[in-house]
């Protein structure tokens, strides 16, 4: 839980507020994809798993930035941390946009999760293969709200976090 002391320190420092927003927003996103997977029962596809990595890196880095800003980390270190988060989130924005495009059939996805299923081998092994294979397809959106899939929302969240990180980098660079 956030203490009132942390909140009072975050208010006067916009860079600290940016780092806290990234940490909280990223952590809520992680909770969201775990909720969809474990509570609602929507298994993630391989591209979904790839998109999670950006949050697994950015959230701890944002927490470290919060600590660094509270304990006097150098300006260069703080700016570098924000730039790394911005770059990771921009990369994830591109990956999520690619994934959303695959779901909308704008372009083909990777063969391991959206390729053709016509190479099933011999008829003797078909039953064994069907019992052992469970592929979640990347080109089928499991859930949509307002016409936007989870990959589409990841585009929005990642882009917002990248913008907040860029803002934090700018604020940290300008501080004396």
CORUR-V100392 format. One record per helix or strand. SS is the DSSP state (h for helix, s for strand). FROM is the first residue (numbers start at 1). LEN is the number of residues. Records with the same first field share a line. If there is no record, write none. Layout:
# CORUR-V100392
SS=FROM-LEN / FROM-LEN
This chain:
# CORUR-V100392
h=4-9 / 14-26 / 46-25 / 75-29 / 111-4 / 123-10 / 150-25
s=144-2 / 148-2
